Amino acid sequence: MRSALSYGRFRRRAAVPAVAGAALVALLLSGCGSDADGTEADGPASSAPAGESPTAEADEGDGDETPSEEPTEEETPAEPVVMDFGDETDQVRELQARLAQLGHFAAQPTGYYGDVTLGAVSEYQRAAGMEVSGVVFESTWAALTGETEAPGERDLYPPQQILGYGDNSEQVRELQARLKQLDHFDENPTGYYGDVTAAAVRSYQQAAGLEATGTVFEDTWAALTAETETPGEEDMYPPVEIPEVEPAALDERCLTGRVLCISKTSSTLSWVIDGEVQMAVDVRFGAEQTPTREGEFEVYWKSRNHHSTLYDSPMPYAMFFDGGQAVHYSQDFAANGYNGASHGCVNVRDEGAIAALFDEVNEGDKVIVYW
């Protein structure tokens, strides 16, 4: 890539004129150099008679003035390159920030001139009606600086993201616990950065006089940790009482074979083998707009560490039984109980139980959802 791009540094240099090359060939063919016997040649043969100067008649100029030769095209100097692929400087950081002002650079400035920067420069050159090379010549830099403002410190060194939507980690759990100390987060920490956490972060940022983005950048994290205490184990993992669940009255379809028997009436899931209940856990279902479907199904796919691409949320120990609906563990259900709902799945809040159930259930086992 570098060699191809570096060609752009020199491609404006004019080639040696073809006529000069032809003259050189003619000169060589004329025998300039040495004769066959090794003596120096006397130059081109003269057709003038002996004793006469071969230039006596030819030299009819004005005195001693030497006839001028045909002018040759001079080499055009290459345009200086200001920045190019592989450079890593503060000026490249400025380049990226200026390109960002015009919508040609979407990433944060890094100071490194890589593929992303090369593409952004090429796009700018195309939009500006310049020769597209991906190389910042003097003319490119002059045009860019002429239509952009000098970037400020925050433009050149924007705060780095610490946490954001979709993250699922211990640090998110700590974030939620710290926000809870300041009454910006009302639920128990789950470790998942979803809509509730984003709203809590925005609330804190507004109160702290920071830009309310809902994303935790360096300045947000620094401010939050400065005014809160390090959360303890119980703050991060508050005890949750999971009641003992009595097996529901089983639907007759659950009495034969291996069945996940799910009662909407009692909000319980019973794992039944040949009519004998092996395990029972409490569950919750979809909201009115996204109801969990009733009927007879089978487990067609299991995904231990599944993550929903539709809702961008974790679905561990997922056992799919009908389209995108599955039985799976829910951190939100574990933290907040029935104060929420799923998007149609069957949520389980006992992680130990669902982990054990996931290992017991096979693809092809029946699933009965009923009232």
Secondary structure, 3 states (H helix, E strand, C coil): CHHHHHHHHHCCCCCCCHHHHHHHHHHHHCCCCECCCCCECCCCCCCCCCCCCCCCCCCCCCCCCCCCCCCCCCCCCCCCEEECCCCECHHHHHHHHHHHHCCCCCCCCCCECCHHHHHHHHHHHHHCCCCCCCCEEHHHHHHHHHCCCCCCHHHHCCCCEEECCCCECHHHHHHHHHHHHCCCCCCCCCCECCHHHHHHHHHHHHHHCCCCCCCEEHHHHHHHHHCCCCCCHHHHCCCCCCCCCCCCCCCHHHCCCEEEEEECCCCEEEEEECCEEEEEEEEECECCCCCCCCEEEECCEEEEEEEECCCCEEEEEEEEEECCEEEEECHHHHHHHHHCCECCCEEECCHHHHHHHHHHCCCCCEEEEEC
